[in-house]
């Protein structure tokens, strides 16, 4: 099957949760879903055995826009499906997908510590990359992070 | 062991962060019942350098040089992923010749990486003779990389819009000769790895991962292919010159450590074949095309097959001189899950071999560390650091 056919199949599977969808480039489909839809949508993809989870990443649109995104990329051959979830910058959270995809644990730990996005129900909520004495509430991959936030409390 | 169970005592054995099995930092905790591992957890980040963040304040060109330093072993493939992503965003198409040279360097890099791994893995099994021989022979491919680029590691063959180096007729001869030598040597290593009874006892039936498990745990690269998962970006989504020089899938189904050895060595033969094809049929054309200083707004995903498996880049431009976001998802991060699961039920003594079995690369999955100035508590900006560097070498 071609990438377009794979992605069409994914798009049909995700129909119940789709808010918007777009084809940003050849072989790629982005589907915007609600925060509450993360787990059921991922479960549906896993049940349909559609590709594999290649990454979970955060994207901060900056304090001006006041929103962030979590993007779940699934790959199948050359096709790349992006599930995009918008979260606010104050108190952002998404639910864990470690139930259907246990290997998501590392991605979720990285997402939580780098962006301050709470991943509800993730099995290991500890830090993965950042040191244990990293200050609370400082998230290095947010756009408004700056080094002065680290002046105190570091080794 | 039965006594241990009766007493119901579980010990936690911490391994790392200094040199857990190989000379890179990572921390693992294995709870054991007697000698048998019951569960495992990981703590990474000891070599995290903030490279993703760093790309947000560097120009498109500067970012390439920092991304090449994500990993000292697979530096080339990071630059390939980055450059082809940025080129896609900018709408620039590079010449077939540049693509072929990218693939050539990528295969040379795969040889150097797999042979390095073979040595390290042999060392973990206490087979230092194999370690020393493989590393001696690996010098051949290091010399070829140096011949191409002038550097043994961090060869920096890429450039936004193409490649920097051409293959001279002398280099072509040297490559063909070197590849012939390495092919002979690796035939021998395949015999050793599959025939040496003492070594087989460390690898056969150890760390077994079924294909279903490999899928479920999200394994990539040779680790997945040793478990019968047909996954190779060069084949599934050909990039660079892999559509002109197609790759044949190398796959094993046993899913144990031995299969991981066999897959990697057999992949070397595939790399030798590809290298011969590429240098014998190098397309004509320019090495570079012009790149704009600002890159059109947009987002792109760039996937490549690093020696350790799929390397995934997400690049977002807002039309400026620098990237808005570069996300790097390295293969090692995907493969940890397989280690933490397959060690369960094994002897503690098998842990180092299973760890090494995925060819872990800590620099790959760690990309941040805090930079502190020596002479005070102030943090240095990029500008400060640059000025310091210029002053220092003045």
HADDOCK unambig.tbl for C-alpha pairs under 7 A between the chains (distance, minus, plus):
assign (segid A and resid 52 and name CA) (segid B and resid 218 and name CA) 6.86 0.50 0.50
assign (segid A and resid 55 and name CA) (segid B and resid 329 and name CA) 6.59 0.50 0.50
assign (segid A and resid 77 and name CA) (segid B and resid 236 and name CA) 4.77 0.50 0.50
assign (segid A and resid 77 and name CA) (segid B and resid 237 and name CA) 6.19 0.50 0.50
assign (segid A and resid 78 and name CA) (segid B and resid 236 and name CA) 5.66 0.50 0.50
assign (segid A and resid 78 and name CA) (segid B and resid 237 and name CA) 4.43 0.50 0.50
assign (segid A and resid 101 and name CA) (segid B and resid 216 and name CA) 6.63 0.50 0.50
assign (segid A and resid 102 and name CA) (segid B and resid 217 and name CA) 6.44 0.50 0.50
assign (segid A and resid 103 and name CA) (segid B and resid 217 and name CA) 5.00 0.50 0.50
assign (segid A and resid 103 and name CA) (segid B and resid 218 and name CA) 5.98 0.50 0.50
assign (segid A and resid 103 and name CA) (segid B and resid 337 and name CA) 5.80 0.50 0.50
assign (segid A and resid 128 and name CA) (segid B and resid 43 and name CA) 5.50 0.50 0.50
assign (segid A and resid 128 and name CA) (segid B and resid 44 and name CA) 5.54 0.50 0.50
assign (segid A and resid 128 and name CA) (segid B and resid 45 and name CA) 6.52 0.50 0.50
assign (segid A and resid 129 and name CA) (segid B and resid 44 and name CA) 5.17 0.50 0.50
assign (segid A and resid 129 and name CA) (segid B and resid 45 and name CA) 3.71 0.50 0.50
assign (segid A and resid 129 and name CA) (segid B and resid 48 and name CA) 6.78 0.50 0.50
assign (segid A and resid 129 and name CA) (segid B and resid 366 and name CA) 6.69 0.50 0.50
assign (segid A and resid 130 and name CA) (segid B and resid 45 and name CA) 6.09 0.50 0.50
assign (segid A and resid 141 and name CA) (segid B and resid 53 and name CA) 6.16 0.50 0.50
assign (segid A and resid 147 and name CA) (segid B and resid 379 and name CA) 6.61 0.50 0.50
